[in-house]
Amino acid sequence: MKIRTHLIGFVLLVNSMCLLSCNSEKEVRVLKLAHELNETHPVHIGMVEMARLLDEISKGQLTIDIYANGQLGKERDLLELLQIGSLDMTKVSAGALENFVPEIKVLTLPYLFRDSAHTAQVLQGSIGKRLLMKGSNYRLRGLCFFDAGSRSFYSKEAPIQRPEDLAGLKIRVMNSQSAFDMINTLGGTPTPVSFGELYTALQQGVVDAAENNPPSFFTSRHYEICKHYSIDEHTTIPDVLIVSTYLWNSLTDQQKEWLQEAADRAVNYQKKVWAASVAESLEQVKAAGVTVYYPNKSPFQATVEPLYQQYKTDPELYQLIQEITAINQPLKKKEDER
C-alpha cells in the first residue's frame, strides 16, 4: 500500500513538473523581424540591441529572431507580409513606407530638416508619434524611427556638385514617388532598383549614380564602383521599425510595454552607433580611393523648392510641413520684422 501511495505521489510530481515546463514554454513568444540590410549596418546593430533589451526586460518571455540581408524579401514584400500577418516586424525606409502610408511622404521631402537636432525633435516628438500611428489604418503600426542619416549622391564617372551635373544621368532611387519627383526636378532620370540589386546595376551600367548615407555607401561596397561621393545631404529619410497590427493586437498590455520600451531604448543606442559609423565610413571610403566633395547646397535647395508648392493642394500635409519647419525656428531680429 505504501509502495502504491509513493508511486502515485511520484506520478503526480512528474505530471506537475511537465505542466510547469509546458506552461513555461507557452510563456515564451518569439517574434520574427526581417529587413534588407546586412549585419554590419548600424541600423541592424540597433535592432540587435533592441532584441537584447526585449529579452532582458521581459526576462526571456518575449524575444526576437532577426532575418537580415533580404532573406525573406525586399522592403515592399516585407510590408505586404506584415499586412497579411505572415511576418511580425520589419524595418523599412520611410521612402518605401510612403507607398503604403501616404502621410509619411512628407519625411522624404528634400531639405526638410535643418540639422540633426531638428530631425530628432520632429521624429522623437509629438509629430513623430502621430506619423508612426498613421500606419495603423494600413495594418502597419510604427514603433520608432531609427537614424538613417542624410542621403547624398555618389557617381561613377564624374562628381555631382551642381544640379546641372545630374542632367542625362540615370540615378538609382527607391521605389518612392517623392524620390522620382526630386530627381526629375533636379534634371536626372530616376531609375528604381532594389538596394540588394544595386551593386550589380552600378557595375553593369543600368544606373550611372545613386544616393544614400555614408554607412550604406560603405557597407554595401558601392564605393568599389563609384569613386565620387558628393555630400549634398538632400534628404534625411529615417528608417521605420514597424509591427504588424495582427501581432500588436495579439499582445498583452504588458508585452506591448516591453516591446515599446525596448524599441525606445534602442533608438538612443543606435544614434550613437550611427554617428560613429558615419565618421568611420567616410574614412574607409576615402582610404579606398573615393573623393568626397562638399558642394554648395543652395542651388540644390532652390531647384527643389517647387516640390513644396505641390503640397498646397493637400491642406493636411501642407499643414504638417508647416509644423515641421516651424519647430524651434530662430527668432527673427527686430530689423527683419519691420
Secondary structure, DSSP 8 states (H G I E B T S, - for coil): -HHHHHHHHHHHHHHHHHHHHHHHHHH-EEEEEE-SS-TTSHHHHHHHHHHHHHHHHTTTSEEEEEE-TTTT--HHHHHHHHHTTS-SEEEEEHHHHTTT-GGGGGGGSTT--SSHHHHHHHHTSHHHHHHHHHGGGGTEEEEEEE----EEEEESSS---SGGGGTT-EEEE-S-HHHHHHHHHHT-EEEE--GGGHHHHHHTTS-SEEEE-HHHHHHTTGGGT--EEEEEEEE---EEEEEEHHHHHHS-HHHHHHHHHHHHHHHHHHHHHHHHHHHHHHHHHHHTT-EEE---SHHHHHHHHHHHHGGGGSHHHHHHHHHHHHTT-----HHHH-
